[in-house]
């Protein structure tokens, strides 16, 4: 059953990532935590690792279709790398229960904003 759930989670994440550009984390973290019973820290770290091949596959398709703004990519990449390093270090210092609450609030705020617009 765990293998089936894992395969299903990855198929959903890959589809959502390429279709909606959400990166997969918004789907992977809760599914890893609740369906695969991973600790929040492990779910976040695993999600980040899984996003690498997922993103590469989807990005390649968008490069072929000429759907990448390379100037924005360059600026965003530098800033995102710095933010990721700071975020990963901060994550390790936050309790798993607090991470769960922060994640839930973040997802809720995004959903509310999307509904309003």
PDB file as gemmi writes it, atoms N, CA and C in Angstrom:
CRYST1    1.000    1.000    1.000  90.00  90.00  90.00 P 1                      
ATOM      1  N   UNK A   1       0.829  -1.203   0.000  1.00  0.00           N  
ATOM      2  CA  UNK A   1       0.000   0.000   0.000  1.00  0.00           C  
ATOM      3  C   UNK A   1       0.866   1.257   0.000  1.00  0.00           C  
ATOM      4  N   UNK A   2       1.984   1.244   0.756  1.00  0.00           N  
ATOM      5  CA  UNK A   2       2.839   2.418   0.822  1.00  0.00           C  
ATOM      6  C   UNK A   2       3.445   2.726  -0.544  1.00  0.00           C  
ATOM      7  N   UNK A   3       3.860   1.709  -1.286  1.00  0.00           N  
ATOM      8  CA  UNK A   3       4.411   1.916  -2.624  1.00  0.00           C  
ATOM      9  C   UNK A   3       3.357   2.525  -3.535  1.00  0.00           C  
ATOM     10  N   UNK A   4       2.132   2.021  -3.474  1.00  0.00           N  
ATOM     11  CA  UNK A   4       1.046   2.570  -4.281  1.00  0.00           C  
ATOM     12  C   UNK A   4       0.816   4.035  -3.941  1.00  0.00           C  
ATOM     13  N   UNK A   5       0.744   4.365  -2.645  1.00  0.00           N  
ATOM     14  CA  UNK A   5       0.535   5.750  -2.226  1.00  0.00           C  
ATOM     15  C   UNK A   5       1.678   6.644  -2.680  1.00  0.00           C  
ATOM     16  N   UNK A   6       2.899   6.148  -2.563  1.00  0.00           N  
ATOM     17  CA  UNK A   6       4.063   6.931  -2.967  1.00  0.00           C  
ATOM     18  C   UNK A   6       4.007   7.229  -4.467  1.00  0.00           C  
ATOM     19  N   UNK A   7       3.717   6.230  -5.269  1.00  0.00           N  
ATOM     20  CA  UNK A   7       3.614   6.421  -6.721  1.00  0.00           C  
ATOM     21  C   UNK A   7       2.496   7.408  -7.040  1.00  0.00           C  
ATOM     22  N   UNK A   8       1.350   7.271  -6.392  1.00  0.00           N  
ATOM     23  CA  UNK A   8       0.230   8.172  -6.610  1.00  0.00           C  
ATOM     24  C   UNK A   8       0.594   9.609  -6.235  1.00  0.00           C  
ATOM     25  N   UNK A   9       1.261   9.781  -5.104  1.00  0.00           N  
ATOM     26  CA  UNK A   9       1.683  11.114  -4.655  1.00  0.00           C  
ATOM     27  C   UNK A   9       2.593  11.760  -5.699  1.00  0.00           C  
ATOM     28  N   UNK A  10       3.555  11.012  -6.210  1.00  0.00           N  
ATOM     29  CA  UNK A  10       4.497  11.567  -7.174  1.00  0.00           C  
ATOM     30  C   UNK A  10       3.831  11.894  -8.508  1.00  0.00           C  
ATOM     31  N   UNK A  11       2.887  11.072  -8.927  1.00  0.00           N  
ATOM     32  CA  UNK A  11       2.164  11.372 -10.160  1.00  0.00           C  
ATOM     33  C   UNK A  11       1.355  12.658 -10.021  1.00  0.00           C  
ATOM     34  N   UNK A  12       0.682  12.813  -8.896  1.00  0.00           N  
ATOM     35  CA  UNK A  12      -0.097  14.027  -8.641  1.00  0.00           C  
ATOM     36  C   UNK A  12       0.818  15.248  -8.571  1.00  0.00           C  
ATOM     37  N   UNK A  13       1.938  15.122  -7.872  1.00  0.00           N  
ATOM     38  CA  UNK A  13       2.874  16.243  -7.726  1.00  0.00           C  
ATOM     39  C   UNK A  13       3.475  16.637  -9.072  1.00  0.00           C  
ATOM     40  N   UNK A  14       3.867  15.663  -9.867  1.00  0.00           N  
ATOM     41  CA  UNK A  14       4.437  15.961 -11.176  1.00  0.00           C  
ATOM     42  C   UNK A  14       3.438  16.653 -12.087  1.00  0.00           C  
ATOM     43  N   UNK A  15       2.216  16.173 -12.075  1.00  0.00           N  
ATOM     44  CA  UNK A  15       1.165  16.774 -12.883  1.00  0.00           C  
ATOM     45  C   UNK A  15       0.885  18.205 -12.420  1.00  0.00           C  
ATOM     46  N   UNK A  16       0.701  18.392 -11.115  1.00  0.00           N  
ATOM     47  CA  UNK A  16       0.388  19.716 -10.582  1.00  0.00           C  
ATOM     48  C   UNK A  16       1.531  20.694 -10.805  1.00  0.00           C  
ATOM     49  N   UNK A  17       2.749  20.217 -10.633  1.00  0.00           N  
ATOM     50  CA  UNK A  17       3.910  21.069 -10.819  1.00  0.00           C  
ATOM     51  C   UNK A  17       4.000  21.581 -12.252  1.00  0.00           C  
ATOM     52  N   UNK A  18       3.869  20.698 -13.215  1.00  0.00           N  
ATOM     53  CA  UNK A  18       3.978  21.098 -14.622  1.00  0.00           C  
ATOM     54  C   UNK A  18       2.742  21.854 -15.111  1.00  0.00           C  
ATOM     55  N   UNK A  19       1.589  21.480 -14.621  1.00  0.00           N  
ATOM     56  CA  UNK A  19       0.348  22.105 -15.067  1.00  0.00           C  
ATOM     57  C   UNK A  19       0.129  23.475 -14.431  1.00  0.00           C  
ATOM     58  N   UNK A  20       0.392  23.572 -13.121  1.00  0.00           N  
ATOM     59  CA  UNK A  20       0.066  24.792 -12.384  1.00  0.00           C  
ATOM     60  C   UNK A  20       1.281  25.600 -11.937  1.00  0.00           C  
ATOM     61  N   UNK A  21       2.469  25.028 -12.059  1.00  0.00           N  
ATOM     62  CA  UNK A  21       3.680  25.735 -11.655  1.00  0.00           C  
ATOM     63  C   UNK A  21       3.812  25.911 -10.154  1.00  0.00           C  
ATOM     64  N   UNK A  22       3.223  25.000  -9.371  1.00  0.00           N  
ATOM     65  CA  UNK A  22       3.256  25.161  -7.919  1.00  0.00           C  
ATOM     66  C   UNK A  22       4.454  24.491  -7.269  1.00  0.00           C  
ATOM     67  N   UNK A  23       5.291  23.847  -8.062  1.00  0.00           N  
ATOM     68  CA  UNK A  23       6.515  23.269  -7.515  1.00  0.00           C  
ATOM     69  C   UNK A  23       6.343  21.949  -6.798  1.00  0.00           C  
ATOM     70  N   UNK A  24       5.168  21.565  -6.468  1.00  0.00           N  
ATOM     71  CA  UNK A  24       4.952  20.274  -5.842  1.00  0.00           C  
ATOM     72  C   UNK A  24       4.932  20.288  -4.327  1.00  0.00           C  
ATOM     73  N   UNK A  25       5.628  21.217  -3.717  1.00  0.00           N  
ATOM     74  CA  UNK A  25       5.729  21.255  -2.252  1.00  0.00           C  
ATOM     75  C   UNK A  25       4.387  21.401  -1.554  1.00  0.00           C  
ATOM     76  N   UNK A  26       3.501  22.166  -2.152  1.00  0.00           N  
ATOM     77  CA  UNK A  26       2.184  22.366  -1.542  1.00  0.00           C  
ATOM     78  C   UNK A  26       1.381  21.075  -1.534  1.00  0.00           C  
ATOM     79  N   UNK A  27       1.735  20.166  -2.420  1.00  0.00           N  
ATOM     80  CA  UNK A  27       1.056  18.872  -2.480  1.00  0.00           C  
ATOM     81  C   UNK A  27       1.865  17.814  -1.739  1.00  0.00           C  
ATOM     82  N   UNK A  28       3.173  17.782  -1.989  1.00  0.00           N  
ATOM     83  CA  UNK A  28       4.003  16.727  -1.421  1.00  0.00           C  
ATOM     84  C   UNK A  28       4.091  16.760   0.100  1.00  0.00           C  
ATOM     85  N   UNK A  29       4.307  17.921   0.675  1.00  0.00           N  
ATOM     86  CA  UNK A  29       4.500  17.985   2.133  1.00  0.00           C  
ATOM     87  C   UNK A  29       3.295  17.425   2.891  1.00  0.00           C  
ATOM     88  N   UNK A  30       2.070  17.893   2.618  1.00  0.00           N  
ATOM     89  CA  UNK A  30       0.943  17.315   3.361  1.00  0.00           C  
ATOM     90  C   UNK A  30       0.720  15.833   3.061  1.00  0.00           C  
ATOM     91  N   UNK A  31       0.919  15.432   1.800  1.00  0.00           N  
ATOM     92  CA  UNK A  31       0.717  14.016   1.474  1.00  0.00           C  
ATOM     93  C   UNK A  31       1.777  13.138   2.127  1.00  0.00           C  
ATOM     94  N   UNK A  32       3.018  13.576   2.114  1.00  0.00           N  
ATOM     95  CA  UNK A  32       4.075  12.827   2.804  1.00  0.00           C  
ATOM     96  C   UNK A  32       3.769  12.715   4.291  1.00  0.00           C  
ATOM     97  N   UNK A  33       3.345  13.843   4.864  1.00  0.00           N  
ATOM     98  CA  UNK A  33       3.107  13.871   6.314  1.00  0.00           C  
ATOM     99  C   UNK A  33       1.917  13.006   6.708  1.00  0.00           C  
ATOM    100  N   UNK A  34       0.800  13.156   6.006  1.00  0.00           N  
ATOM    101  CA  UNK A  34      -0.418  12.459   6.419  1.00  0.00           C  
ATOM    102  C   UNK A  34      -0.553  11.047   5.848  1.00  0.00           C  
ATOM    103  N   UNK A  35      -0.178  10.848   4.610  1.00  0.00           N  
ATOM    104  CA  UNK A  35      -0.348   9.522   4.025  1.00  0.00           C  
ATOM    105  C   UNK A  35       0.829   8.590   4.293  1.00  0.00           C  
ATOM    106  N   UNK A  36       2.044   9.140   4.239  1.00  0.00           N  
ATOM    107  CA  UNK A  36       3.226   8.308   4.477  1.00  0.00           C  
ATOM    108  C   UNK A  36       3.732   8.426   5.911  1.00  0.00           C  
ATOM    109  N   UNK A  37       3.048   9.224   6.720  1.00  0.00           N  
ATOM    110  CA  UNK A  37       3.351   9.375   8.152  1.00  0.00           C  
ATOM    111  C   UNK A  37       4.775   9.893   8.410  1.00  0.00           C  
ATOM    112  N   UNK A  38       5.261  10.778   7.538  1.00  0.00           N  
ATOM    113  CA  UNK A  38       6.593  11.367   7.728  1.00  0.00           C  
ATOM    114  C   UNK A  38       6.528  12.518   8.718  1.00  0.00           C  
ATOM    115  N   UNK A  39       7.580  12.694   9.481  1.00  0.00           N  
ATOM    116  CA  UNK A  39       7.756  13.879  10.312  1.00  0.00           C  
ATOM    117  C   UNK A  39       7.808  15.101   9.384  1.00  0.00           C  
ATOM    118  N   UNK A  40       7.390  16.270   9.857  1.00  0.00           N  
ATOM    119  CA  UNK A  40       7.365  17.469   9.015  1.00  0.00           C  
ATOM    120  C   UNK A  40       8.740  17.800   8.440  1.00  0.00           C  
ATOM    121  N   UNK A  41       9.785  17.691   9.245  1.00  0.00           N  
ATOM    122  CA  UNK A  41      11.126  17.995   8.743  1.00  0.00           C  
ATOM    123  C   UNK A  41      11.506  17.046   7.603  1.00  0.00           C  
ATOM    124  N   UNK A  42      11.207  15.766   7.768  1.00  0.00           N  
ATOM    125  CA  UNK A  42      11.512  14.773   6.745  1.00  0.00           C  
ATOM    126  C   UNK A  42      10.649  15.001   5.502  1.00  0.00           C  
ATOM    127  N   UNK A  43       9.383  15.352   5.698  1.00  0.00           N  
ATOM    128  CA  UNK A  43       8.484  15.626   4.574  1.00  0.00           C  
ATOM    129  C   UNK A  43       8.970  16.830   3.768  1.00  0.00           C  
ATOM    130  N   UNK A  44       9.401  17.874   4.453  1.00  0.00           N  
ATOM    131  CA  UNK A  44       9.887  19.077   3.770  1.00  0.00           C  
ATOM    132  C   UNK A  44      11.176  18.774   3.010  1.00  0.00           C  
ATOM    133  N   UNK A  45      12.125  18.120   3.667  1.00  0.00           N  
ATOM    134  CA  UNK A  45      13.395  17.793   3.017  1.00  0.00           C  
ATOM    135  C   UNK A  45      13.218  16.862   1.831  1.00  0.00           C  
ATOM    136  N   UNK A  46      12.373  15.856   1.990  1.00  0.00           N  
ATOM    137  CA  UNK A  46      12.121  14.913   0.902  1.00  0.00           C  
ATOM    138  C   UNK A  46      11.428  15.623  -0.256  1.00  0.00           C  
ATOM    139  N   UNK A  47      10.482  16.493   0.067  1.00  0.00           N  
ATOM    140  CA  UNK A  47       9.788  17.257  -0.963  1.00  0.00           C  
ATOM    141  C   UNK A  47      10.765  18.100  -1.771  1.00  0.00           C  
ATOM    142  N   UNK A  48      11.673  18.755  -1.082  1.00  0.00           N  
ATOM    143  CA  UNK A  48      12.661  19.577  -1.787  1.00  0.00           C  
ATOM    144  C   UNK A  48      13.547  18.727  -2.693  1.00  0.00           C  
ATOM    145  N   UNK A  49      13.938  17.556  -2.230  1.00  0.00           N  
ATOM    146  CA  UNK A  49      14.779  16.677  -3.050  1.00  0.00           C  
ATOM    147  C   UNK A  49      14.026  16.164  -4.273  1.00  0.00           C  
ATOM    148  N   UNK A  50      12.755  15.829  -4.092  1.00  0.00           N  
ATOM    149  CA  UNK A  50      11.942  15.293  -5.186  1.00  0.00           C  
ATOM    150  C   UNK A  50      11.648  16.367  -6.233  1.00  0.00           C  
ATOM    151  N   UNK A  51      11.583  17.604  -5.801  1.00  0.00           N  
ATOM    152  CA  UNK A  51      11.250  18.688  -6.722  1.00  0.00           C  
ATOM    153  C   UNK A  51      12.341  18.891  -7.769  1.00  0.00           C  
ATOM    154  N   UNK A  52      13.574  18.487  -7.463  1.00  0.00           N  
ATOM    155  CA  UNK A  52      14.668  18.689  -8.421  1.00  0.00           C  
ATOM    156  C   UNK A  52      14.388  17.989  -9.762  1.00  0.00           C  
ATOM    157  N   UNK A  53      14.195  16.662  -9.785  1.00  0.00           N  
ATOM    158  CA  UNK A  53      13.928  16.037 -11.100  1.00  0.00           C  
ATOM    159  C   UNK A  53      12.578  16.452 -11.690  1.00  0.00           C  
ATOM    160  N   UNK A  54      11.599  16.688 -10.836  1.00  0.00           N  
ATOM    161  CA  UNK A  54      10.280  17.113 -11.315  1.00  0.00           C  
ATOM    162  C   UNK A  54      10.389  18.450 -12.035  1.00  0.00           C  
ATOM    163  N   UNK A  55      11.081  19.380 -11.407  1.00  0.00           N  
ATOM    164  CA  UNK A  55      11.250  20.709 -11.982  1.00  0.00           C  
ATOM    165  C   UNK A  55      12.069  20.662 -13.269  1.00  0.00           C  
ATOM    166  N   UNK A  56      13.123  19.857 -13.275  1.00  0.00           N  
ATOM    167  CA  UNK A  56      13.944  19.744 -14.481  1.00  0.00           C  
ATOM    168  C   UNK A  56      13.131  19.233 -15.664  1.00  0.00           C  
ATOM    169  N   UNK A  57      12.302  18.236 -15.425  1.00  0.00           N  
ATOM    170  CA  UNK A  57      11.489  17.672 -16.503  1.00  0.00           C  
ATOM    171  C   UNK A  57      10.489  18.696 -17.042  1.00  0.00           C  
ATOM    172  N   UNK A  58       9.793  19.366 -16.149  1.00  0.00           N  
ATOM    173  CA  UNK A  58       8.816  20.375 -16.576  1.00  0.00           C  
ATOM    174  C   UNK A  58       9.486  21.583 -17.211  1.00  0.00           C  
ATOM    175  N   UNK A  59      10.619  22.003 -16.654  1.00  0.00           N  
ATOM    176  CA  UNK A  59      11.341  23.158 -17.187  1.00  0.00           C  
ATOM    177  C   UNK A  59      11.820  22.892 -18.610  1.00  0.00           C  
ATOM    178  N   UNK A  60      12.340  21.700 -18.848  1.00  0.00           N  
ATOM    179  CA  UNK A  60      12.806  21.353 -20.189  1.00  0.00           C  
ATOM    180  C   UNK A  60      11.694  21.548 -21.216  1.00  0.00           C  
ATOM    181  N   UNK A  61      10.494  21.092 -20.886  1.00  0.00           N  
ATOM    182  CA  UNK A  61       9.365  21.228 -21.806  1.00  0.00           C  
ATOM    183  C   UNK A  61       9.042  22.700 -22.067  1.00  0.00           C  
ATOM    184  N   UNK A  62       9.142  23.523 -21.015  1.00  0.00           N  
ATOM    185  CA  UNK A  62       8.853  24.952 -21.177  1.00  0.00           C  
ATOM    186  C   UNK A  62       9.969  25.674 -21.929  1.00  0.00           C  
ATOM    187  N   UNK A  63      11.216  25.226 -21.784  1.00  0.00           N  
ATOM    188  CA  UNK A  63      12.323  25.801 -22.562  1.00  0.00           C  
ATOM    189  C   UNK A  63      12.102  25.527 -24.046  1.00  0.00           C  
ATOM    190  N   UNK A  64      11.740  24.302 -24.368  1.00  0.00           N  
ATOM    191  CA  UNK A  64      11.481  23.930 -25.762  1.00  0.00           C  
ATOM    192  C   UNK A  64      10.362  24.805 -26.346  1.00  0.00           C  
ATOM    193  N   UNK A  65       9.357  25.098 -25.538  1.00  0.00           N  
ATOM    194  CA  UNK A  65       8.223  25.914 -25.989  1.00  0.00           C  
ATOM    195  C   UNK A  65       8.516  27.414 -25.896  1.00  0.00           C  
ATOM    196  N   UNK A  66       9.741  27.765 -25.463  1.00  0.00           N  
ATOM    197  CA  UNK A  66      10.163  29.169 -25.312  1.00  0.00           C  
ATOM    198  C   UNK A  66       9.306  29.920 -24.298  1.00  0.00           C  
ATOM    199  N   UNK A  67       8.982  29.246 -23.193  1.00  0.00           N  
ATOM    200  CA  UNK A  67       8.167  29.836 -22.129  1.00  0.00           C  
ATOM    201  C   UNK A  67       8.993  30.200 -20.894  1.00  0.00           C  
ATOM    202  N   UNK A  68      10.249  30.592 -21.090  1.00  0.00           N  
ATOM    203  CA  UNK A  68      11.094  30.963 -19.949  1.00  0.00           C  
ATOM    204  C   UNK A  68      11.654  32.361 -20.190  1.00  0.00           C  
ATOM    205  N   UNK A  69      11.446  33.248 -19.231  1.00  0.00           N  
ATOM    206  CA  UNK A  69      12.043  34.587 -19.262  1.00  0.00           C  
ATOM    207  C   UNK A  69      13.400  34.479 -18.573  1.00  0.00           C  
ATOM    208  N   UNK A  70      14.477  34.431 -19.357  1.00  0.00           N  
ATOM    209  CA  UNK A  70      15.811  34.148 -18.820  1.00  0.00           C  
ATOM    210  C   UNK A  70      16.336  35.257 -17.923  1.00  0.00           C  
ATOM    211  N   UNK A  71      15.930  36.501 -18.141  1.00  0.00           N  
ATOM    212  CA  UNK A  71      16.369  37.603 -17.277  1.00  0.00           C  
ATOM    213  C   UNK A  71      15.759  37.448 -15.878  1.00  0.00           C  
ATOM    214  N   UNK A  72      14.476  37.170 -15.841  1.00  0.00           N  
ATOM    215  CA  UNK A  72      13.811  36.930 -14.554  1.00  0.00           C  
ATOM    216  C   UNK A  72      14.394  35.686 -13.901  1.00  0.00           C  
ATOM    217  N   UNK A  73      14.638  34.649 -14.682  1.00  0.00           N  
ATOM    218  CA  UNK A  73      15.234  33.423 -14.165  1.00  0.00           C  
ATOM    219  C   UNK A  73      16.548  33.701 -13.443  1.00  0.00           C  
ATOM    220  N   UNK A  74      17.435  34.490 -14.055  1.00  0.00           N  
ATOM    221  CA  UNK A  74      18.751  34.766 -13.475  1.00  0.00           C  
ATOM    222  C   UNK A  74      18.631  35.492 -12.136  1.00  0.00           C  
ATOM    223  N   UNK A  75      17.822  36.520 -12.100  1.00  0.00           N  
ATOM    224  CA  UNK A  75      17.646  37.300 -10.866  1.00  0.00           C  
ATOM    225  C   UNK A  75      16.973  36.449  -9.790  1.00  0.00           C  
ATOM    226  N   UNK A  76      15.897  35.761 -10.164  1.00  0.00           N  
ATOM    227  CA  UNK A  76      15.143  34.954  -9.208  1.00  0.00           C  
ATOM    228  C   UNK A  76      15.983  33.806  -8.661  1.00  0.00           C  
ATOM    229  N   UNK A  77      16.815  33.212  -9.500  1.00  0.00           N  
ATOM    230  CA  UNK A  77      17.629  32.081  -9.060  1.00  0.00           C  
ATOM    231  C   UNK A  77      18.581  32.470  -7.937  1.00  0.00           C  
ATOM    232  N   UNK A  78      19.268  33.586  -8.094  1.00  0.00           N  
ATOM    233  CA  UNK A  78      20.204  34.044  -7.063  1.00  0.00           C  
ATOM    234  C   UNK A  78      19.451  34.313  -5.763  1.00  0.00           C  
ATOM    235  N   UNK A  79      18.348  35.033  -5.860  1.00  0.00           N  
ATOM    236  CA  UNK A  79      17.564  35.360  -4.656  1.00  0.00           C  
ATOM    237  C   UNK A  79      16.965  34.102  -4.022  1.00  0.00           C  
ATOM    238  N   UNK A  80      16.467  33.192  -4.843  1.00  0.00           N  
ATOM    239  CA  UNK A  80      15.856  31.969  -4.319  1.00  0.00           C  
ATOM    240  C   UNK A  80      16.884  31.075  -3.628  1.00  0.00           C  
ATOM    241  N   UNK A  81      18.087  31.007  -4.154  1.00  0.00           N  
ATOM    242  CA  UNK A  81      19.138  30.200  -3.521  1.00  0.00           C  
ATOM    243  C   UNK A  81      19.478  30.763  -2.145  1.00  0.00           C  
ATOM    244  N   UNK A  82      19.627  32.072  -2.054  1.00  0.00           N  
ATOM    245  CA  UNK A  82      19.911  32.702  -0.759  1.00  0.00           C  
ATOM    246  C   UNK A  82      18.758  32.439   0.210  1.00  0.00           C  
ATOM    247  N   UNK A  83      17.520  32.633  -0.261  1.00  0.00           N  
ATOM    248  CA  UNK A  83      16.351  32.378   0.582  1.00  0.00           C  
ATOM    249  C   UNK A  83      16.245  30.928   1.015  1.00  0.00           C  
ATOM    250  N   UNK A  84      16.584  30.002   0.117  1.00  0.00           N  
ATOM    251  CA  UNK A  84      16.509  28.575   0.434  1.00  0.00           C  
ATOM    252  C   UNK A  84      17.513  28.193   1.520  1.00  0.00           C  
ATOM    253  N   UNK A  85      18.691  28.752   1.458  1.00  0.00           N  
ATOM    254  CA  UNK A  85      19.708  28.463   2.478  1.00  0.00           C  
ATOM    255  C   UNK A  85      19.252  28.987   3.836  1.00  0.00           C  
ATOM    256  N   UNK A  86      18.754  30.202   3.855  1.00  0.00           N  
ATOM    257  CA  UNK A  86      18.250  30.784   5.109  1.00  0.00           C  
ATOM    258  C   UNK A  86      17.057  29.975   5.616  1.00  0.00           C  
ATOM    259  N   UNK A  87      16.123  29.641   4.716  1.00  0.00           N  
ATOM    260  CA  UNK A  87      14.927  28.891   5.102  1.00  0.00           C  
ATOM    261  C   UNK A  87      15.233  27.507   5.640  1.00  0.00           C  
ATOM    262  N   UNK A  88      16.163  26.808   5.004  1.00  0.00           N  
ATOM    263  CA  UNK A  88      16.518  25.461   5.467  1.00  0.00           C  
ATOM    264  C   UNK A  88      17.144  25.512   6.859  1.00  0.00           C  
ATOM    265  N   UNK A  89      18.006  26.485   7.083  1.00  0.00           N  
ATOM    266  CA  UNK A  89      18.611  26.623   8.414  1.00  0.00           C  
ATOM    267  C   UNK A  89      17.566  26.989   9.462  1.00  0.00           C  
ATOM    268  N   UNK A  90      16.641  27.849   9.104  1.00  0.00           N  
ATOM    269  CA  UNK A  90      15.566  28.225  10.022  1.00  0.00           C  
ATOM    270  C   UNK A  90      14.641  27.043  10.300  1.00  0.00           C  
ATOM    271  N   UNK A  91      14.334  26.260   9.286  1.00  0.00           N  
ATOM    272  CA  UNK A  91      13.459  25.092   9.421  1.00  0.00           C  
ATOM    273  C   UNK A  91      13.986  24.125  10.482  1.00  0.00           C  
ATOM    274  N   UNK A  92      15.277  23.918  10.489  1.00  0.00           N  
ATOM    275  CA  UNK A  92      15.879  22.981  11.443  1.00  0.00           C  
ATOM    276  C   UNK A  92      15.741  23.444  12.888  1.00  0.00           C  
ATOM    277  N   UNK A  93      15.482  24.721  13.070  1.00  0.00           N  
ATOM    278  CA  UNK A  93      15.373  25.277  14.422  1.00  0.00           C  
ATOM    279  C   UNK A  93      13.928  25.355  14.912  1.00  0.00           C  
ATOM    280  N   UNK A  94      12.971  25.070  14.027  1.00  0.00           N  
ATOM    281  CA  UNK A  94      11.549  25.176  14.373  1.00  0.00           C  
ATOM    282  C   UNK A  94      10.991  23.791  14.674  1.00  0.00           C  
ATOM    283  N   UNK A  95      10.213  23.705  15.728  1.00  0.00           N  
ATOM    284  CA  UNK A  95       9.545  22.471  16.141  1.00  0.00           C  
ATOM    285  C   UNK A  95       8.598  21.981  15.037  1.00  0.00           C  
ATOM    286  N   UNK A  96       8.474  20.674  14.882  1.00  0.00           N  
ATOM    287  CA  UNK A  96       7.637  20.081  13.833  1.00  0.00           C  
ATOM    288  C   UNK A  96       6.185  20.534  13.928  1.00  0.00           C  
ATOM    289  N   UNK A  97       5.645  20.648  15.121  1.00  0.00           N  
ATOM    290  CA  UNK A  97       4.253  21.096  15.278  1.00  0.00           C  
ATOM    291  C   UNK A  97       4.089  22.541  14.816  1.00  0.00           C  
ATOM    292  N   UNK A  98       5.072  23.375  15.104  1.00  0.00           N  
ATOM    293  CA  UNK A  98       5.013  24.768  14.669  1.00  0.00           C  
ATOM    294  C   UNK A  98       5.139  24.842  13.144  1.00  0.00           C  
ATOM    295  N   UNK A  99       5.984  24.001  12.566  1.00  0.00           N  
ATOM    296  CA  UNK A  99       6.111  23.961  11.102  1.00  0.00           C  
ATOM    297  C   UNK A  99       4.772  23.614  10.453  1.00  0.00           C  
ATOM    298  N   UNK A 100       4.078  22.663  11.044  1.00  0.00           N  
ATOM    299  CA  UNK A 100       2.774  22.257  10.518  1.00  0.00           C  
ATOM    300  C   UNK A 100       1.803  23.443  10.534  1.00  0.00           C  
ATOM    301  N   UNK A 101       1.817  24.202  11.607  1.00  0.00           N  
ATOM    302  CA  UNK A 101       0.924  25.369  11.720  1.00  0.00           C  
ATOM    303  C   UNK A 101       1.306  26.458  10.720  1.00  0.00           C  
ATOM    304  N   UNK A 102       2.600  26.724  10.589  1.00  0.00           N  
ATOM    305  CA  UNK A 102       3.069  27.731   9.634  1.00  0.00           C  
ATOM    306  C   UNK A 102       2.680  27.328   8.216  1.00  0.00           C  
ATOM    307  N   UNK A 103       2.873  26.059   7.883  1.00  0.00           N  
ATOM    308  CA  UNK A 103       2.528  25.553   6.555  1.00  0.00           C  
ATOM    309  C   UNK A 103       1.029  25.721   6.298  1.00  0.00           C  
ATOM    310  N   UNK A 104       0.215  25.362   7.270  1.00  0.00           N  
ATOM    311  CA  UNK A 104      -1.239  25.458   7.116  1.00  0.00           C  
ATOM    312  C   UNK A 104      -1.687  26.903   6.903  1.00  0.00           C  
ATOM    313  N   UNK A 105      -1.132  27.825   7.668  1.00  0.00           N  
ATOM    314  CA  UNK A 105      -1.483  29.237   7.526  1.00  0.00           C  
ATOM    315  C   UNK A 105      -1.071  29.740   6.143  1.00  0.00           C  
ATOM    316  N   UNK A 106       0.116  29.363   5.702  1.00  0.00           N  
ATOM    317  CA  UNK A 106       0.610  29.779   4.396  1.00  0.00           C  
ATOM    318  C   UNK A 106      -0.324  29.301   3.285  1.00  0.00           C  
ATOM    319  N   UNK A 107      -0.680  28.035   3.298  1.00  0.00           N  
ATOM    320  CA  UNK A 107      -1.572  27.476   2.280  1.00  0.00           C  
ATOM    321  C   UNK A 107      -2.949  28.145   2.344  1.00  0.00           C  
ATOM    322  N   UNK A 108      -3.450  28.383   3.553  1.00  0.00           N  
ATOM    323  CA  UNK A 108      -4.754  29.029   3.715  1.00  0.00           C  
ATOM    324  C   UNK A 108      -4.739  30.447   3.149  1.00  0.00           C  
ATOM    325  N   UNK A 109      -3.692  31.213   3.424  1.00  0.00           N  
ATOM    326  CA  UNK A 109      -3.593  32.576   2.908  1.00  0.00           C  
ATOM    327  C   UNK A 109      -3.551  32.588   1.379  1.00  0.00           C  
ATOM    328  N   UNK A 110      -2.825  31.662   0.788  1.00  0.00           N  
ATOM    329  CA  UNK A 110      -2.766  31.575  -0.669  1.00  0.00           C  
ATOM    330  C   UNK A 110      -4.150  31.238  -1.222  1.00  0.00           C  
ATOM    331  N   UNK A 111      -4.841  30.285  -0.593  1.00  0.00           N  
ATOM    332  CA  UNK A 111      -6.176  29.897  -1.065  1.00  0.00           C  
ATOM    333  C   UNK A 111      -7.144  31.064  -0.975  1.00  0.00           C  
ATOM    334  N   UNK A 112      -7.113  31.794   0.121  1.00  0.00           N  
ATOM    335  CA  UNK A 112      -8.021  32.954   0.286  1.00  0.00           C  
ATOM    336  C   UNK A 112      -7.733  34.001  -0.779  1.00  0.00           C  
ATOM    337  N   UNK A 113      -6.464  34.281  -1.001  1.00  0.00           N  
ATOM    338  CA  UNK A 113      -6.092  35.286  -2.012  1.00  0.00           C  
ATOM    339  C   UNK A 113      -6.571  34.857  -3.404  1.00  0.00           C  
ATOM    340  N   UNK A 114      -6.402  33.586  -3.723  1.00  0.00           N  
ATOM    341  CA  UNK A 114      -6.830  33.096  -5.027  1.00  0.00           C  
ATOM    342  C   UNK A 114      -8.350  33.178  -5.175  1.00  0.00           C  
ATOM    343  N   UNK A 115      -9.087  32.881  -4.115  1.00  0.00           N  
ATOM    344  CA  UNK A 115     -10.542  32.941  -4.162  1.00  0.00           C  
ATOM    345  C   UNK A 115     -11.039  34.386  -4.339  1.00  0.00           C  
ATOM    346  N   UNK A 116     -10.376  35.303  -3.664  1.00  0.00           N  
ATOM    347  CA  UNK A 116     -10.779  36.721  -3.733  1.00  0.00           C  
ATOM    348  C   UNK A 116     -10.504  37.299  -5.116  1.00  0.00           C  
ATOM    349  N   UNK A 117      -9.382  36.917  -5.695  1.00  0.00           N  
ATOM    350  CA  UNK A 117      -9.048  37.469  -7.016  1.00  0.00           C  
ATOM    351  C   UNK A 117      -9.791  36.716  -8.077  1.00  0.00           C  
TER     352      UNK A 117                                                      
END                                                                             
